[in-house]
Amino acid sequence: MKVICSGGDLSDAVGKVIKAVSARNANPILEGIKLKAEQGTLTLTATDLELAIEKSIVADVKIEGETVVPGRLFSEFVRKLNREQIELSVADGNQLKIRYMQSEGVLQCLNADEYPQIKELSEAQTFYMIKNEFKDLVNKVAFSVSTDESRPILKGVLLEIDNVSVTGVALDGYRLAKCVKPVEKTTAMMSAIVPARCITEIARLVEDTTDPVKISIQRNYMLVDLVHTKITSRLLDGDFINYKQIIPAAFETTVTVPKEQFESGLERAMLLSRSEKNNLVRFDVKEDVLQLSSNSEAGTITEKIPVKITGMDMSIAFNARYYAELLKFVESEYIVIKFTSPSAPCIVVPTDSPEDFIYLILPVRMM
């Protein structure tokens, strides 16, 4: 193999595929990046068997071939050569020479024949959605997935695709996030449960534009095609929780809260609650005021926020961290919090997109 390419293009490609390199694995080949040179293109591939990323760049291919380089070392090396023209060559099959200006480096390589084949989705169903809509959907739900190894299905994001929309859902047993975005085109109604780590990395690689992105689903795999970058993820196998049964249909109390004032008040109340395991903050809703209170051995904090209330007075407590994480993704000036009872989950909805984004939080029992 012998190829000449731009250091900037190579550095950018390595920076993308390195996200799929396995950090620690019993199989050393998974710690590598596969390089394949053919027909004016250099393709870099990395996979940990759950996530695979392929990135192609334009190159002057003198001799076609392939090899596997040590991923982390190669990444650090070429990152410092992003302004140079680089020549990559493999002479005897197990050493890669990297020539730049008047200098060169040599890295020990592995046999490309031992590298796992990336799944080809030849019979997949596909759907298209706008790139920045996809990013927004993932960002608004993925943070709510479970980290509990005993419930692996909840470590994924559920995607449900119909003729008009894509619904993303994530939950961890204490909270649920649901976001609905329009679909541009689809070949079928379908669903998939994507590991949170995979779909988060995919969202980072998708550009923040209004161009459409093609997403394909076939049995246990999902492929996101970004033309010169392809990302393949394994899907989680199993039945997702029937989340529709969890979301309350009727409410006793509805509170409209100014988002910025609520967020800053919550952050101050959490200063004391952070020392407690459940970040407990009490919400008292009465006479057009939402009172947030927390206490510990260090003291007491009480915040009073003017709000608009419809319905009964309410006293309820929550793990405030769930609210704080949610508010990072809310851009509207106000949010609406809907309560059923002190022991039932509440619903949080931004006022400017009530059907787009719904967040559910279970309360904490007050002593």
DRENLUMGU-908766 format. One record per residue (C-alpha): residue in one letter; x, y, z. Coordinates in nm, 2 decimals. Layout:
BEGIN
+-------+--------+--------+--------+
! marro !     px !     py !     pz !
+-------+--------+--------+--------+
!     A !      X !      Y !      Z !
...
+-------+--------+--------+--------+
This chain:
BEGIN
+-------+--------+--------+--------+
! marro !     px !     py !     pz !
+-------+--------+--------+--------+
!     M !   0.00 !   0.00 !   0.00 !
!     K !   0.12 !   0.35 !  -0.08 !
!     V !  -0.09 !   0.66 !  -0.07 !
!     I !  -0.05 !   1.04 !  -0.05 !
!     C !  -0.31 !   1.25 !   0.13 !
!     S !  -0.37 !   1.58 !   0.30 !
!     G !  -0.27 !   1.58 !   0.67 !
!     G !  -0.58 !   1.79 !   0.75 !
!     D !  -0.81 !   1.54 !   0.58 !
!     L !  -0.64 !   1.25 !   0.75 !
!     S !  -0.65 !   1.41 !   1.09 !
!     D !  -1.02 !   1.49 !   1.06 !
!     A !  -1.10 !   1.14 !   0.95 !
!     V !  -0.90 !   0.98 !   1.24 !
!     G !  -1.07 !   1.22 !   1.48 !
!     K !  -1.41 !   1.08 !   1.37 !
!     V !  -1.34 !   0.71 !   1.36 !
!     I !  -1.14 !   0.70 !   1.68 !
!     K !  -1.47 !   0.73 !   1.87 !
!     A !  -1.54 !   0.36 !   1.78 !
!     V !  -1.20 !   0.23 !   1.87 !
!     S !  -1.22 !  -0.01 !   2.17 !
!     A !  -1.03 !   0.12 !   2.47 !
!     R !  -0.96 !  -0.21 !   2.63 !
!     N !  -1.03 !  -0.53 !   2.46 !
!     A !  -0.90 !  -0.89 !   2.47 !
!     N !  -0.86 !  -0.87 !   2.09 !
!     P !  -0.59 !  -0.63 !   2.00 !
!     I !  -0.72 !  -0.59 !   1.65 !
!     L !  -1.02 !  -0.39 !   1.79 !
!     E !  -0.78 !  -0.13 !   1.93 !
!     G !  -0.67 !  -0.05 !   1.57 !
!     I !  -0.79 !   0.15 !   1.28 !
!     K !  -0.81 !  -0.02 !   0.94 !
!     L !  -0.67 !   0.18 !   0.65 !
!     K !  -0.78 !   0.07 !   0.30 !
!     A !  -0.65 !   0.25 !  -0.02 !
!     E !  -0.82 !   0.20 !  -0.35 !
!     Q !  -0.94 !   0.39 !  -0.65 !
!     G !  -0.84 !   0.74 !  -0.54 !
!     T !  -0.98 !   0.69 !  -0.19 !
!     L !  -0.84 !   0.62 !   0.16 !
!     T !  -1.10 !   0.47 !   0.39 !
!     L !  -1.05 !   0.45 !   0.76 !
!     T !  -1.26 !   0.21 !   0.97 !
!     A !  -1.29 !   0.16 !   1.34 !
!     T !  -1.52 !  -0.07 !   1.54 !
!     D !  -1.57 !  -0.21 !   1.89 !
!     L !  -1.83 !  -0.46 !   1.75 !
!     E !  -2.11 !  -0.24 !   1.88 !
!     L !  -2.04 !   0.08 !   1.69 !
!     A !  -1.85 !   0.11 !   1.36 !
!     I !  -1.74 !   0.43 !   1.19 !
!     E !  -1.61 !   0.44 !   0.83 !
!     K !  -1.47 !   0.77 !   0.69 !
!     S !  -1.34 !   0.81 !   0.33 !
!     I !  -1.11 !   1.09 !   0.21 !
!     V !  -0.96 !   1.17 !  -0.13 !
!     A !  -0.61 !   1.04 !  -0.18 !
!     D !  -0.35 !   0.98 !  -0.45 !
!     V !  -0.33 !   0.60 !  -0.44 !
!     K !   0.00 !   0.48 !  -0.58 !
!     I !  -0.04 !   0.12 !  -0.46 !
!     E !  -0.37 !  -0.02 !  -0.34 !
!     G !  -0.37 !  -0.22 !  -0.02 !
!     E !  -0.48 !  -0.23 !   0.35 !
!     T !  -0.35 !  -0.26 !   0.69 !
!     V !  -0.45 !  -0.20 !   1.06 !
!     V !  -0.26 !   0.06 !   1.26 !
!     P !  -0.26 !   0.11 !   1.64 !
!     G !  -0.56 !   0.34 !   1.69 !
!     R !  -0.47 !   0.57 !   1.98 !
!     L !  -0.11 !   0.61 !   1.88 !
!     F !  -0.19 !   0.68 !   1.51 !
!     S !  -0.45 !   0.93 !   1.62 !
!     E !  -0.21 !   1.12 !   1.84 !
!     F !   0.06 !   1.12 !   1.57 !
!     V !  -0.14 !   1.24 !   1.27 !
!     R !  -0.33 !   1.50 !   1.48 !
!     K !   0.00 !   1.69 !   1.50 !
!     L !   0.05 !   1.68 !   1.12 !
!     N !  -0.27 !   1.84 !   1.00 !
!     R !  -0.09 !   2.10 !   0.79 !
!     E !   0.14 !   1.87 !   0.61 !
!     Q !   0.11 !   1.64 !   0.30 !
!     I !   0.15 !   1.29 !   0.42 !
!     E !   0.27 !   0.97 !   0.25 !
!     L !   0.16 !   0.64 !   0.40 !
!     S !   0.32 !   0.32 !   0.28 !
!     V !   0.34 !  -0.04 !   0.39 !
!     A !   0.63 !  -0.23 !   0.24 !
!     D !   0.67 !  -0.56 !   0.42 !
!     G !   0.31 !  -0.60 !   0.56 !
!     N !   0.36 !  -0.52 !   0.92 !
!     Q !   0.51 !  -0.17 !   0.93 !
!     L !   0.35 !   0.15 !   0.82 !
!     K !   0.58 !   0.43 !   0.72 !
!     I !   0.45 !   0.79 !   0.77 !
!     R !   0.65 !   1.04 !   0.57 !
!     Y !   0.60 !   1.42 !   0.61 !
!     M !   0.84 !   1.70 !   0.50 !
!     Q !   1.19 !   1.55 !   0.56 !
!     S !   1.08 !   1.33 !   0.84 !
!     E !   0.92 !   0.99 !   0.89 !
!     G !   0.77 !   0.77 !   1.15 !
!     V !   0.72 !   0.39 !   1.16 !
!     L !   0.44 !   0.21 !   1.33 !
!     Q !   0.39 !  -0.16 !   1.38 !
!     C !   0.07 !  -0.29 !   1.21 !
!     L !  -0.16 !  -0.58 !   1.23 !
!     N !  -0.30 !  -0.80 !   0.95 !
!     A !  -0.61 !  -0.64 !   0.79 !
!     D !  -0.75 !  -0.99 !   0.71 !
!     E !  -0.81 !  -1.03 !   1.09 !
!     Y !  -1.02 !  -0.72 !   1.11 !
!     P !  -1.39 !  -0.78 !   1.16 !
!     Q !  -1.62 !  -0.72 !   0.86 !
!     I !  -1.86 !  -0.43 !   0.90 !
!     K !  -2.22 !  -0.53 !   0.85 !
!     E !  -2.37 !  -0.45 !   0.51 !
!     L !  -2.73 !  -0.36 !   0.52 !
!     S !  -2.85 !  -0.48 !   0.18 !
!     E !  -3.22 !  -0.54 !   0.27 !
!     A !  -3.28 !  -0.25 !   0.51 !
!     Q !  -3.58 !  -0.03 !   0.55 !
!     T !  -3.49 !   0.34 !   0.54 !
!     F !  -3.62 !   0.68 !   0.66 !
!     Y !  -3.50 !   1.04 !   0.61 !
!     M !  -3.51 !   1.33 !   0.85 !
!     I !  -3.35 !   1.67 !   0.87 !
!     K !  -3.00 !   1.65 !   1.03 !
!     N !  -3.05 !   1.92 !   1.29 !
!     E !  -3.39 !   1.77 !   1.39 !
!     F !  -3.22 !   1.43 !   1.44 !
!     K !  -2.95 !   1.59 !   1.66 !
!     D !  -3.21 !   1.77 !   1.86 !
!     L !  -3.41 !   1.46 !   1.92 !
!     V !  -3.11 !   1.26 !   2.04 !
!     N !  -2.99 !   1.54 !   2.27 !
!     K !  -3.33 !   1.58 !   2.43 !
!     V !  -3.38 !   1.21 !   2.52 !
!     A !  -3.04 !   1.02 !   2.54 !
!     F !  -2.94 !   1.17 !   2.87 !
!     S !  -3.24 !   0.99 !   3.03 !
!     V !  -3.12 !   0.64 !   2.96 !
!     S !  -3.05 !   0.39 !   3.24 !
!     T !  -2.70 !   0.30 !   3.35 !
!     D !  -2.82 !  -0.01 !   3.53 !
!     E !  -2.66 !  -0.32 !   3.39 !
!     S !  -2.94 !  -0.54 !   3.52 !
!     R !  -3.18 !  -0.37 !   3.28 !
!     P !  -2.98 !  -0.35 !   2.95 !
!     I !  -3.28 !  -0.27 !   2.73 !
!     L !  -3.32 !   0.07 !   2.92 !
!     K !  -2.96 !   0.16 !   2.82 !
!     G !  -3.09 !   0.23 !   2.47 !
!     V !  -3.30 !   0.50 !   2.30 !
!     L !  -3.62 !   0.37 !   2.14 !
!     L !  -3.69 !   0.51 !   1.79 !
!     E !  -4.04 !   0.47 !   1.65 !
!     I !  -4.09 !   0.57 !   1.29 !
!     D !  -4.43 !   0.61 !   1.12 !
!     N !  -4.54 !   0.79 !   0.80 !
!     V !  -4.52 !   1.14 !   0.95 !
!     S !  -4.29 !   1.13 !   1.25 !
!     V !  -4.00 !   0.99 !   1.44 !
!     T !  -4.05 !   0.94 !   1.82 !
!     G !  -3.75 !   0.91 !   2.05 !
!     V !  -3.80 !   0.77 !   2.40 !
!     A !  -3.55 !   0.70 !   2.69 !
!     L !  -3.62 !   0.62 !   3.05 !
!     D !  -3.43 !   0.49 !   3.35 !
!     G !  -3.71 !   0.40 !   3.59 !
!     Y !  -3.72 !   0.74 !   3.76 !
!     R !  -3.77 !   0.97 !   3.46 !
!     L !  -3.87 !   0.95 !   3.10 !
!     A !  -3.79 !   1.18 !   2.80 !
!     K !  -4.00 !   1.17 !   2.48 !
!     C !  -3.93 !   1.38 !   2.17 !
!     V !  -4.12 !   1.38 !   1.84 !
!     K !  -3.98 !   1.51 !   1.51 !
!     P !  -4.11 !   1.51 !   1.16 !
!     V !  -4.00 !   1.24 !   0.91 !
!     E !  -3.92 !   1.35 !   0.56 !
!     K !  -3.97 !   1.02 !   0.39 !
!     T !  -3.99 !   0.65 !   0.50 !
!     T !  -4.01 !   0.31 !   0.32 !
!     A !  -4.20 !   0.15 !   0.61 !
!     M !  -4.32 !   0.18 !   0.97 !
!     M !  -4.04 !   0.05 !   1.20 !
!     S !  -3.87 !   0.07 !   1.54 !
!     A !  -3.53 !   0.02 !   1.69 !
!     I !  -3.36 !   0.04 !   2.03 !
!     V !  -3.02 !   0.20 !   1.98 !
!     P !  -2.75 !   0.19 !   2.25 !
!     A !  -2.73 !   0.54 !   2.40 !
!     R !  -2.35 !   0.56 !   2.35 !
!     C !  -2.39 !   0.47 !   1.98 !
!     I !  -2.67 !   0.71 !   1.91 !
!     T !  -2.50 !   0.99 !   2.10 !
!     E !  -2.18 !   0.95 !   1.89 !
!     I !  -2.39 !   0.94 !   1.57 !
!     A !  -2.56 !   1.27 !   1.67 !
!     R !  -2.21 !   1.43 !   1.73 !
!     L !  -2.10 !   1.33 !   1.38 !
!     V !  -2.42 !   1.46 !   1.21 !
!     E !  -2.38 !   1.81 !   1.08 !
!     D !  -2.61 !   2.08 !   1.23 !
!     T !  -2.78 !   2.16 !   0.90 !
!     T !  -3.12 !   2.14 !   0.73 !
!     D !  -3.01 !   1.87 !   0.49 !
!     P !  -3.17 !   1.53 !   0.51 !
!     V !  -2.99 !   1.23 !   0.66 !
!     K !  -3.06 !   0.87 !   0.54 !
!     I !  -3.10 !   0.62 !   0.82 !
!     S !  -3.14 !   0.25 !   0.75 !
!     I !  -3.26 !  -0.03 !   0.98 !
!     Q !  -3.22 !  -0.40 !   0.92 !
!     R !  -3.28 !  -0.66 !   1.19 !
!     N !  -3.01 !  -0.60 !   1.46 !
!     Y !  -2.84 !  -0.30 !   1.29 !
!     M !  -2.88 !   0.06 !   1.21 !
!     L !  -2.68 !   0.25 !   0.95 !
!     V !  -2.65 !   0.63 !   0.92 !
!     D !  -2.52 !   0.74 !   0.58 !
!     L !  -2.34 !   1.08 !   0.57 !
!     V !  -2.20 !   1.02 !   0.22 !
!     H !  -1.83 !   1.01 !   0.31 !
!     T !  -1.90 !   0.89 !   0.66 !
!     K !  -2.10 !   0.58 !   0.75 !
!     I !  -2.19 !   0.48 !   1.10 !
!     T !  -2.32 !   0.14 !   1.19 !
!     S !  -2.47 !   0.05 !   1.53 !
!     R !  -2.58 !  -0.28 !   1.67 !
!     L !  -2.94 !  -0.26 !   1.81 !
!     L !  -3.05 !  -0.39 !   2.15 !
!     D !  -3.26 !  -0.70 !   2.13 !
!     G !  -3.58 !  -0.71 !   2.34 !
!     D !  -3.91 !  -0.54 !   2.42 !
!     F !  -3.90 !  -0.18 !   2.54 !
!     I !  -4.12 !  -0.08 !   2.82 !
!     N !  -4.47 !   0.03 !   2.72 !
!     Y !  -4.40 !   0.40 !   2.79 !
!     K !  -4.74 !   0.51 !   2.69 !
!     Q !  -4.90 !   0.35 !   2.99 !
!     I !  -4.66 !   0.55 !   3.22 !
!     I !  -4.76 !   0.89 !   3.10 !
!     P !  -5.06 !   1.03 !   3.30 !
!     A !  -5.36 !   1.14 !   3.10 !
!     A !  -5.52 !   1.37 !   3.36 !
!     F !  -5.38 !   1.62 !   3.60 !
!     E !  -5.50 !   1.80 !   3.92 !
!     T !  -5.25 !   2.09 !   3.91 !
!     T !  -5.08 !   2.28 !   3.63 !
!     V !  -4.81 !   2.53 !   3.69 !
!     T !  -4.66 !   2.77 !   3.43 !
!     V !  -4.31 !   2.87 !   3.54 !
!     P !  -4.06 !   3.12 !   3.40 !
!     K !  -3.78 !   2.89 !   3.29 !
!     E !  -3.48 !   3.11 !   3.37 !
!     Q !  -3.60 !   3.20 !   3.72 !
!     F !  -3.69 !   2.84 !   3.79 !
!     E !  -3.35 !   2.72 !   3.68 !
!     S !  -3.15 !   2.96 !   3.88 !
!     G !  -3.37 !   2.91 !   4.19 !
!     L !  -3.33 !   2.53 !   4.16 !
!     E !  -2.95 !   2.56 !   4.13 !
!     R !  -2.94 !   2.75 !   4.45 !
!     A !  -3.17 !   2.51 !   4.63 !
!     M !  -2.95 !   2.22 !   4.51 !
!     L !  -2.65 !   2.37 !   4.69 !
!     L !  -2.77 !   2.20 !   5.01 !
!     S !  -2.94 !   1.90 !   4.85 !
!     R !  -2.63 !   1.78 !   4.67 !
!     S !  -2.49 !   1.65 !   4.99 !
!     E !  -2.78 !   1.41 !   5.01 !
!     K !  -2.80 !   1.10 !   4.80 !
!     N !  -3.13 !   1.18 !   4.63 !
!     N !  -3.07 !   1.56 !   4.58 !
!     L !  -3.41 !   1.62 !   4.75 !
!     V !  -3.58 !   1.96 !   4.68 !
!     R !  -3.94 !   2.02 !   4.80 !
!     F !  -4.19 !   2.19 !   4.57 !
!     D !  -4.48 !   2.37 !   4.74 !
!     V !  -4.74 !   2.51 !   4.50 !
!     K !  -4.98 !   2.76 !   4.65 !
!     E !  -5.14 !   3.10 !   4.58 !
!     D !  -4.95 !   3.16 !   4.25 !
!     V !  -4.61 !   3.09 !   4.41 !
!     L !  -4.38 !   2.79 !   4.36 !
!     Q !  -4.17 !   2.75 !   4.67 !
!     L !  -3.85 !   2.55 !   4.64 !
!     S !  -3.69 !   2.44 !   4.96 !
!     S !  -3.40 !   2.22 !   5.07 !
!     N !  -3.22 !   2.16 !   5.39 !
!     S !  -2.92 !   1.98 !   5.54 !
!     E !  -2.70 !   2.00 !   5.84 !
!     A !  -2.54 !   2.30 !   5.67 !
!     G !  -2.86 !   2.50 !   5.66 !
!     T !  -3.18 !   2.58 !   5.48 !
!     I !  -3.26 !   2.74 !   5.14 !
!     T !  -3.60 !   2.86 !   5.04 !
!     E !  -3.67 !   3.01 !   4.69 !
!     K !  -4.01 !   3.16 !   4.60 !
!     I !  -4.10 !   3.20 !   4.23 !
!     P !  -4.42 !   3.38 !   4.10 !
!     V !  -4.61 !   3.13 !   3.88 !
!     K !  -4.95 !   3.08 !   3.72 !
!     I !  -5.14 !   2.80 !   3.88 !
!     T !  -5.45 !   2.61 !   3.77 !
!     G !  -5.60 !   2.36 !   4.00 !
!     M !  -5.53 !   2.24 !   4.36 !
!     D !  -5.24 !   2.33 !   4.59 !
!     M !  -4.96 !   2.07 !   4.58 !
!     S !  -4.67 !   1.97 !   4.80 !
!     I !  -4.43 !   1.73 !   4.64 !
!     A !  -4.05 !   1.65 !   4.64 !
!     F !  -3.81 !   1.55 !   4.36 !
!     N !  -3.45 !   1.46 !   4.29 !
!     A !  -3.36 !   1.80 !   4.16 !
!     R !  -3.09 !   1.67 !   3.94 !
!     Y !  -3.35 !   1.54 !   3.70 !
!     Y !  -3.49 !   1.89 !   3.66 !
!     A !  -3.15 !   2.05 !   3.62 !
!     E !  -3.05 !   1.81 !   3.34 !
!     L !  -3.38 !   1.86 !   3.16 !
!     L !  -3.36 !   2.24 !   3.17 !
!     K !  -3.03 !   2.24 !   2.97 !
!     F !  -3.24 !   2.13 !   2.67 !
!     V !  -3.53 !   2.38 !   2.71 !
!     E !  -3.51 !   2.70 !   2.51 !
!     S !  -3.86 !   2.83 !   2.57 !
!     E !  -3.92 !   3.12 !   2.80 !
!     Y !  -4.17 !   2.92 !   3.01 !
!     I !  -4.23 !   2.56 !   3.11 !
!     V !  -4.55 !   2.39 !   3.22 !
!     I !  -4.53 !   2.14 !   3.51 !
!     K !  -4.84 !   1.91 !   3.54 !
!     F !  -4.90 !   1.73 !   3.87 !
!     T !  -5.15 !   1.45 !   3.95 !
!     S !  -5.07 !   1.38 !   4.32 !
!     P !  -4.77 !   1.39 !   4.56 !
!     S !  -4.70 !   1.02 !   4.49 !
!     A !  -4.75 !   1.02 !   4.11 !
!     P !  -4.52 !   1.13 !   3.83 !
!     C !  -4.53 !   1.48 !   3.70 !
!     I !  -4.50 !   1.59 !   3.33 !
!     V !  -4.28 !   1.89 !   3.22 !
!     V !  -4.35 !   2.05 !   2.88 !
!     P !  -4.19 !   2.35 !   2.72 !
!     T !  -4.46 !   2.60 !   2.63 !
!     D !  -4.35 !   2.66 !   2.27 !
!     S !  -4.36 !   2.29 !   2.17 !
!     P !  -4.61 !   2.09 !   2.38 !
!     E !  -4.62 !   1.79 !   2.14 !
!     D !  -4.25 !   1.79 !   2.05 !
!     F !  -4.09 !   1.73 !   2.39 !
!     I !  -4.24 !   1.57 !   2.71 !
!     Y !  -4.05 !   1.49 !   3.02 !
!     L !  -4.17 !   1.28 !   3.31 !
!     I !  -4.02 !   1.26 !   3.66 !
!     L !  -4.12 !   1.04 !   3.95 !
!     P !  -4.14 !   1.22 !   4.29 !
!     V !  -3.94 !   1.13 !   4.60 !
!     R !  -4.14 !   1.02 !   4.91 !
!     M !  -4.13 !   1.30 !   5.17 !
!     M !  -4.06 !   1.19 !   5.53 !
+-------+--------+--------+--------+
